[in-house]
Amino acid sequence: MSDNHKFQLGTIGALTLSVVSSVSIVICNKALISTLAFNFATTLTSWHLLVTFCSLHVALWMKLFEHKPFDARAVMGFGILNGISIGLLNLSLGFNSVGFYQMTKLAIIPCTVLLETLFFRKKFSQNIQLSLVILLLGVGIATVTDLQLNLLGSILSLLAIVTTCIAQVMTNTIQKKFKVSSTQLLYQSCPYQALTLFIIGPFLDGLLTNLNVFAFKYTPQVLFFIVLSCLISVSVNFSTFMVIGKTSPVTYQVLGHLKTCLVLAFGYILLHDPFNWRNILGILIAVVGMVLYSYCSVVESQQQKANEVSAQLPQVKESESDVLISVDNGNGRLSDGVVPKSPPVWKSDKDLQA
């Protein structure tokens, strides 16, 4: 099996794991928050990251992956920034309407495209841009219901967009720059993310809910769903880093909107959530955008690889011809000045000379 084929299988596996685990954790958390009234999302996320780190530590002890230390300041900054972005997203949801929060999530894709274009000189074709517009339009129709603006909520949303985009671009950049895997990066950054959210989590949750997470009544049912949510989060966090590392931050955001559509559909089927023609129309338009984006990405990726191969062939032929010319024109001397040894000559009278 070729390396390219293995990479494609790994990418498909990462995308599938990300979708399945993310939809599962949303359904689990919805039951935990809506049914059991456990509304401490930021603190719960810190527990997710703590369990993820412990799971990865066990995997490291079992030698399932190799620990590769690299720039400690980059890891610390990346981990803290990730934790802050999660907290800001939760604050954005708390201080804005649901519709405005969905608009905040939609704005992450164009912001990421802008960042990669300005700072990494990455070019997005017109087909890719059109597919992203169709996708965002569909998700907007399906999810955005009301837009109630306020100054504090708008500032929090803007900060959430910027920090989330930078954190996701850094996830891809760090893996490629330091040549670390998604597992190695997640293992080293998890403690900083967990510590950041563990410190600010109870404060943010108290600000948003006027409740104390440590005074909550933890029934066996609540504990069961918390443990289940933490276990699923290991797959969510692992697949997130893997998808961004193998593809790009924009592709991860496209995948995130696919999850949103699936959550809406599963919510209607399993939890009997309200569903109307806007949801159906929006999901259909979003699916068209996702299919178009996937097709354009695959086609452009194949074209880029073909161009790279065709660009390398003339260089190889030119280097081969240079060697031949130097041997022919140098009277038996190579271009570096080394005289080749003459081949041995068979002599008919060697037995007599002996």
Disulfide bonds with the S-S distance in Angstrom:
none
